[in-house]
Amino acid sequence: MTSAAQDHEQQVYPPSAAFTATANAGPELQAAADADRLAFWDTQARRLDWASPWSEVLDWSDAPVAKWFVGGELNVAYNCVDRHVLAGNGDRVAIHFEGEPGDTRSLTYNDLLAEVSKAANTFTELGLVAGDRVAIYMPMIPEAIVAMLACARLGLTHSVVFGGFSSHALRSRIDDAQAKLLVTVDGQWRRGAPAPLKAAADEAVTGAESIQHVLVVKRTGIDVEWTEGRDLWWHETVEKASDQHTAQPFDAEHPLFILYTSGTTGKPKGIIHTSGGYLTQASYTHHNVFDHKPGTDVYWCTADIGWVTGHTYIVYGPLSNGVTQVVYEGTPNSPNEHRHFEIIEKYGVSIYYTAPTLIRTFMKWGRAIPDAHDLSSIRLLGSVGEPINPEAWRWYREVIGANSAPIVDTWWQTETGAIMISPLPGVTATKPGSAMAPLPGISAKIVDDEAHELGHGGNGYLVLDQPWPAMLRGIWGDMDRYQQTYWSRYAEQGWYFAGDGAKYDEDGALWVLGRVDDVMNVSGHRISTSEVESALVSHPAVAEAAVVGAADETTGQGIVAFVILRENVENTGDQLVKDLRDHVAVEISPIAKPRQISVVPELPKTRSGKIMRRLLRDVAEGRELGDTSTLVDPAVFDAIRGLR
Ligand code: WTA
């Protein structure tokens, strides 16, 4: 890089005096956290309403399973709904819902309280009691949020399964958590047409012994199959139930939800989150990182509730802070590429939180589209899910943020529960592409294999060296895997291994460099290479498969697969590739479909039989091959390349 380019890369964007003057966050946060970290979290927990106090902020004696706010009791839904009503804000809009076909609904906090109470009464009538699990398989409609909050209200543990996942994926999650109730819809709107969802739900629950009822919201009005006794319509049950319900408090460590995420093996992990610590950090980060001002701001997080971002930054963080937010059901280009900007303009969105992959898509569509709209309401922009490249960062700030809105690049994970590393708007001078620094109260290190801390400039592994309130409490049904996955790499030090590479630059700004394990990041979605490999080898034509994430301009990474066919299987070319891609969609989800599949005669393996994905990535990205000296047969690449 030339020094001019380097200067450009290192350009710093200090906060404006005007923003700083009214910012929620100030330097005192870091000072307080530095002075006494646990006292700092004790203070933050008081953002919430507790039914009974805690005796200890953190009990780490059973590490790596933490107990935060020991003995404290609260109701999460009460904190997200009732208390705003009790404080006199019942008429404030909680949710501006924008349906894909153009239908709209606004729910105030009074409305939300009535809806959540009705759903809670129905769930109770169905015989569900605290500790039971409920699966939620729904598009982005208000009932999905109501269902989550009704679970929270009753101490039921929800497991939200992304509506884009297949029936197979849903079934394995229902079985793993032994869910008793499934909440779903008849169909969902996708690009102007209704797409069935109950059909997939039916397939998933056939033979699923734990499921007692399927509760169905009528969203599109399409025909559905009906199983009497098991299936119930939302409008015939929830909508007719009493809207009076008194929330009971639960222990701070009561499990709030399970959310499945991809790891390095084929089987998704059910990440467990609990109540008091999770809500504390969700609320604290939403308030300070997004500079959210209740009653004034209009907030929009474009995630889906099927992912952790939807849990923490659509449901729990924002609602605990009395937000007014937009919830949009559809895709950004339905009916055309103006949709997001129309929504921003229509509702006066002031805080907009999305993923780099969408920003890059907007760039591709061209700035004439956002430029055709009045986006002057925007005062803060957020990014999440993958590293944001400096070019996209600058475009985001200039085109969407009128060259003035601060950008918060927020690093966190399903496992961390809430934002961990991010600039604080009004406090931190930012650099395009850098997540800057751990938040006050959070501690992170960048280390090498031997646990030595790296100085500025060295690439290493990101570890979290202190427990944090929203941390996962384990993997559902598999505490050994919890220990093994996150805590064995730096067992001696007792550090959490995040699975990401990172570095500090010369000025001490933190850069997250991407996954260092076999997890791919496609459009901000976590997908494991081995999950796609197992889906491929479950097809009768495939003997062996190797999957890698190759750099992709828009989606961050794209899935590239190499397969060896079984003996006597004919390679039908495009037809076979299509069959295999469809098969992956059925086994996992359309989002896991490989971008490219090559049929190869052999896969590059080490002498110990390990597939060398690093070399396959070189091939997929069109690079010169790296070190092939440990390969059994380097000539295998001539064959692989010849085919591409
Ligand atoms: C990646 C999403 C760079 C990272 C909240 C992490 C990021 C994984 C960022 C977690 C960011 C998330 N910069 N990388 N700002 N945010 N990641 O569990 O690799 O879906 O480990 O949680 O996304 O993905 P998950």
Residues whose N, C-alpha, C, O or C-beta is under 5 A from the ligand:
A	BS01	WTA	S383 V384 G385 E386 P387 I388 D409 T410 W411 W412 Q413 T414 E415 A498 D500 V512 G514 R515 G524 R526
